[in-house]
Amino acid sequence: MSRSTGVGVVPMGSVLVTGGCGFIGSHLVDEILASEPACIVHVIDINTTRNRLQDARVTYHTGDIASLSDVEAAMSAAQPRTIFHVACPDSMVTLDVSIFRRVNVEGARNLLKAAEKVGTVQAFVNTSTSSVIHDNISDLIDADENLPVLQYPAQKRVYTLTKAEAEVDILAANRRNGDSSMLTVSLRPATAFGERDTICMGKIVSTCREGKGRFQIGPGKNHYDFIYIGNLVDAHLLAAHALLRAYGKPALPKETRVDGETFNVTNDERILFWDFQRSISAAVGLPIKLEDIKVIPIWLAMFMAMISEYSTWIRSWGAQQSAVTREAVRLTTIERTLNGEKAKKRLGYKPTVGVHEGIVRGGKWFVDEAGKTTHTKKSV
């Protein structure tokens, strides 16, 4: 049951979830239905065959949010009071950078246009990224929402630049037409993990199953903030309810309001990055003994990544991405922590599932999925 339920909760009404068949979106749909059984959910996703529920309360719209007509059709059918905008290309596998602008920027603008046109939307919750304030090179230590959003050339990742641009547009739409117009908020989560996570946890699981979980780059003293998917979903619901309570009322003072604001969301429980990876390895049945850890110097890992990047580019004529990149090496060896006090104070957010419990839950899902795959292969 979501921790967002209770006194002061305004029903979300009809809900539209973009990217509702992805990792975060599908968990969000699950929890909306669990916490508000009378809720009607509409999902728009470019692929509606994955993580699909057989539930009469959910309507799936196969569509591209970069297409205004697709968005308007889903919006017209949903007539939503609440929108959760989660859809986003996978930043780790998408090589065509033009896709980020189409989906992240044009997609967000299409949603805002369609929401204004339909006239029913009261709350718009955007899922942004904590990387909008990070160059992915330097240490990020206890960073709060007051840090400036990085622009080019300080920020070179097209994915992050387009997420930042979309966030600006979405926040600018807050109270655009007065107190009785749509309210918006943007969440900046730490790296999310858990069941169905094919991005962060999935890649670590694959690495460990390949027998590479014993390798560690650098001294391993760098702390990270992560967030378990159930806690991230709670933060989304808390943000939506805060907007719905504020809808139609004068704006609160800047220091206390939720609408028009950004919020870091973490598990409020920092962990050493390499301990996180080894805990995941243990959760899928591949524990690593301390004496078996092999430490690779950072300079050597960077050199190996550079060779891998260039050889992959030459071999594929730029069509593929190296399995190991210099950016990945940097991200696994720097400090990356966020200050989440603002979300706790204004949203009432409090993580209820610890990092290690989340790892165990996620690990069980990956083990179960592997078992299903093995059973299917044997049955063929």
N, C-alpha and C positions, 0 to 999 in steps of 0.2 A: 504493500500500500504506500502510496507516495506520501512523503512527509509534508507535502504542500497542502494537503487537505486540512480542514479545520475551520475555526472561527474566521469570518471575514473573507471566505472564499467565494468569489463570484463565478458562477458556471461559465465555462468557456464557450458554450453554445456549439455551433457548427465550427469545426476546426479544419484548416488546410495545412498539410505538412508537405513542404517541398523536399525531395530526396527521402521520402518516407520509407523507401525500401533499402536504404543504406544502413550502415552500422548505427549511427546515432539516431537517424530518423525512425528506424524500425523499433528501436527500444522506446522511443518517445511515443509512438503509436500504441505500443503495448501498455505503457503506463497511463496514458490518457484514458484508455478504455477501462483499465483497472480502477483508476481513481474516480472517474466519472462515467459510470455504466450507461447513463442516458445520452452520452455524447455521441455525435455523429462525426466521423472523421473522413476527410477526403485526402488522398495522397496523389501528388503528381511527381512522377519519376520517369526518367528516360528508359529505365528497365524495371518493370513491375512484376517480373517473374521470380525475383529473389526475395527472401524474407517476407513472403506474402501470407497474410492471415485469411483464413476461411471464416470470416465474420461478417454478418450482414450489416454491421455498423460501420464498416469501412468500404469506401468506394475508391477504386484505383483508376487513375487517369494516366495512360502512357503518353508522355509528352515531354517536350524540351522547353525549359523555362526561358531559353534564349529566343523562343518563338512567341511573340506577343499573342498570336491567335490561340496557341496551345494554352497559354496562361489564362487568357480571358475565358476560354471554354471551361477550364477547371474551376475558375473563380465564379463564373456564372452558375455552375452546377452546385458549388459548395455554399455560396452566399455566407462566407465565414464571418464569425465574430472575432476569431483568433487565428493568426497565422504564425506558424513556426517555419522560418526559412533556414533549412539545413543543407539543401542541395549544393554540392561543390565537387569539381573533378578531383581525383586523387592526385595530390601534389607530388607524390613519389613516383608515379608511373606515367603521367601525362607528358608527352614530349612536345606536342604541338602547342606552343605557348598561346596561340590565338584562341584556343579553347577557353583559357582562363578568362580572357576579356569577354568572350561571348556569354559564358555561363555566369561568371561572378559579377560583372558590371552590367551587361545588357540584361541578364536574367533578373537581377535585383531591380533595375529600372522598370522592366516589364511588370514585375509584381506590384511595384508601387503605383504604376499607371492603372493596372487592372483593379487594384484595391480601391483606388479613388473612384474609379468608374462604377464599381459594384455598390459602393456606399454603405456596406454593412460592417466593415472591419473596425474594431475598437483597439485591438492589441496586436502588435507585430513584433515578434521576438526573433532577432537575427543571431545566427551562430557565426561568429567571426573567428579570429585566431589570435593567440597571444603573440604570434610572430610579427604582428604589425609594429611592435615596438622593439624588435630584435633583429640584428643583422646576421644572425646564425654564425657569427665568427667570434664575437666578444662574449665574455661572461655576462650573464644577466642575473643579478642578485637582488632578491626581494623586491622585484620591480612592481610598481603600482600603476594605476591608470593615469597618473599625472605625467608620465613620460611621454614625449612627443611621438607621434606616429611617423615612422621613417619613410622618407621619399628617396627616389633615385638621385644620386648614386650610392647613398648610404645603405639603401635597400635595393638589392639587385634581383631578387626573386620575383618573377612576373606574377606568380601565384599570390604572393603576399601583397604586392602592390595593388593588384586588382581586388583582393579582399578588403584592403584599406579603403580603396575608392568606393566600393559598394557600401561599406560601413558609413562613410561620410554622407552618401546619398540617403541611406535609410534613417540615420539620425536627424538629417535635415528635414525629413518628412514629419517628424514629431510635432503635433499641434499646428500643422501648417495652416489649417483653416480655423484655428481657434480651439477653445477648450473641449468642444464636442466633436473634434476630428480625431483621426487615428493617432494612437500613441505608439512609440517605438522604443526599443531598447536593444543593445548589442552585448552579447556575452563573448568573452575571450577565454576559452578554456585552456588549461594546461593540456598536455598530451593525454588523450583519452585512451582507455584500454578496457578490455572485458570480452564477454561472449560476442561472437560474430565480428570481432575486430580483425580484419584482414590486413590492416595497415601497420599499426605499431606492434601489437602482440603477435599477429599472424606472421610477420617477418622474423620476429625473434624466435618464435616456435620453429619456423622453417630452418633457421640458422642452427638451432640446437639439435634438431633432428638430423641435420647433415654432419653432426659431430663437431661443430665449430663453437659450441657454447663455452668451451674451456678457455677460449682466447679472450684476452682483455687488452684494450688499447690504453696505454698510459697507466699512471699509478692508481687509478680507480677511486680517487678521493672527491670526485665531482658530484655534487648533489643535484637532484632533479625534482621538479614537481610534476606529478601525474594526476589524473582524475579517473576514478572508476566510473563506468558508463551509467550505473544506476544513480550515482550522485550528480552527474552532469544532467541527467533527465530531471531530477528533482529541482535543480537550479533553473532549468527552462520553465518548469511549471510554476515555480515561485515567481519568476519574472513576469509570466503571463498574468497571473492572478493580481500581482501588484499593479500592472497596467490597467486591468479591468476595474479594479477598485478606484483607480485615479481617473478613469474616463469620465468626461463630462464635468469635471471639477477643475477649479483654478489650479495652476501649477504650484507645487510645493516649493519651498526655498531650495536653491541649488544644492545645498549641503545635505538635504534629506531625501530628495526625490529620486525616483527610478526612471521615469520616462525621459528620453533624450540622453541617457547616460550609458557608459560602458562599464562592464564588470569583469574582472578576472575571476575565474572559478577554478579552484584546485581541490585536492583531497585533504589539504591542510596537514600534510604529513610527508615531509621530504624524505627522500631515499637516495642512496648512492646509485648512480645509473647502472653500474655493473652488478650490484647486488640485485637490482630489479630484474636484469636479464637472467641471472642465475636462479632467482626465485621462480621465474617463469619456466625455466628448464626443469626445475624440480617438480613444478606443478603438472608437467606433462610426462612425468616418470623418468626424467633424465637428470638426477641430482649430480652436482659437480663438487668433488672434494677440493678443499683449499689447496692441497698439495698438487692437484692436477691443473691448476690455473696457469696458463702460459701468458706472460705479459709481453706485449709487442710495443716497443717504443713509438711514441707519436710520430717522430720524424720518419721512421721506417714505414708506418702505416700510411702516411701521407704520400710517400714515394710510391708505394705499391698501388695506392688508389689512383695516382696520376697515370701510371703505366696502364692500369686497367681501363681507365677512362679513354685514353688515347687509342689503345688497341681496339676497344669496342667500337669507338667512333669510326676508325678506319675500316674495320671488318664489316660494319653494317652500313657504311656510308651515312652515318649520323642518324640512322633510323632506330637504334636501340640505345638504352642507357646502361652503363656499367653496373654490375651487381654491387660494386664497392666504389664509392665516390669520396672525393676530398671533403665535400660538405658533410657527408655522413660521419666521416672520421671526426671532424670538428664538433658536430652535434653530440657525439658520444663521449667527448673528452672535456667539454666546457661545463661550467656551472650554469644551471638554468632554473632559477626559482622565481616565483611570483608572490606578490602580496595579495591575499584574498580577503582582507578585512572589510572592504567596502561591501562586498556581497553578503558577508555575514551580518553586518549592521543594517543594511537597507533592505535586503531581500529576506532576511531571517534564515539564510542558507547555513546548513550545518551538515557536513558529510556524515552519513550513517554507516557506510561500509568502508572499512579500512583498506589500505593498499594491499596488505598481504591476504586478507579475506577475498578481495577482488581478484587477486592473482589466482587463488585457489578456484574460485568460481569460473574464471575464464579458462583456466587450465583444464578443468573438467569438461568444458564445452569442446575444447580442441581435441581432447582424448576421445570423447563420444563421437565427434565428427569423423575422426580417423577410423574409429571402429565401424561406423556406417559405411565409409568408403571401402574398407577392406571387405566387409560383408557383401557389398554390392559386387565387387570384382569377383569374389568367390562364387557368387550366384549366377554370374553371366556365363 
